[in-house]
Amino acid sequence: MANQGVGQFIDLGCGMPTAPNTHETARAVNANARVAYVDNDAVVLSHLHAAAAKASPGVTVVASDVGNPDAILRAVFAGLDPAAPTCLIMGLLLHFYDPGTALSLVATYCAALVPGSYLVISMAHGNGAEGERWFNAYSAGPAPARNYSVAEIAALFDDTELVPPGVVDARRWHPGWSDLPTLPFRTGQAICAAGRIS
């Protein structure tokens, strides 16, 4: 998205900082990229604040639950320009919600973004009976998850223009990668996609 000229990013339910993190990845393309990280876990927030303190201005941290979009949008747009295209990232997040709630959250957040913005979603997915067992083990922690079908994940992008290659195994998602080698089957995988908001 940074290569498409997007200069600001909202990373919802971002989790623990990693390396490279969202702002580092975006700034490898656009040195002035701005990022708002959103999470509600106290330990995660502590690490995010430390990472933001080390970054140059333009990196903000919002402590809030993803299910409270009005408060989050007010907070993130205090540091971002609401009139500029924005990339909304919902990484490994929506499978913790039922389909109706997930669709509502996507619609609410995307409605606040101007045309030319992007929606990026990734979700864990289990294939077949063995995959369902894998997903049940993944979901056995404190935050139960739902094994969305690929069609259900695709439905989250109904109001956007899907960016090729569409809703696919994350290992296959990269614009311009047409000659990937055959990838080994995985019982559990991440499915991801990006859609342009018009």
Beta strands, then each sheet from edge to edge (+ up, - down):
strand 1: 8-12
strand 2: 34-39
strand 3: 59-63
strand 4: 87-91
strand 5: 118-126
strand 6: 161-162
strand 7: 168-169
strand 8: 188-196
sheet 1: 3+ 2+ 1+ 4+ 5+ 8- 6+
sheet 2: 3+ 2+ 1+ 4+ 5+ 8- 7+
end
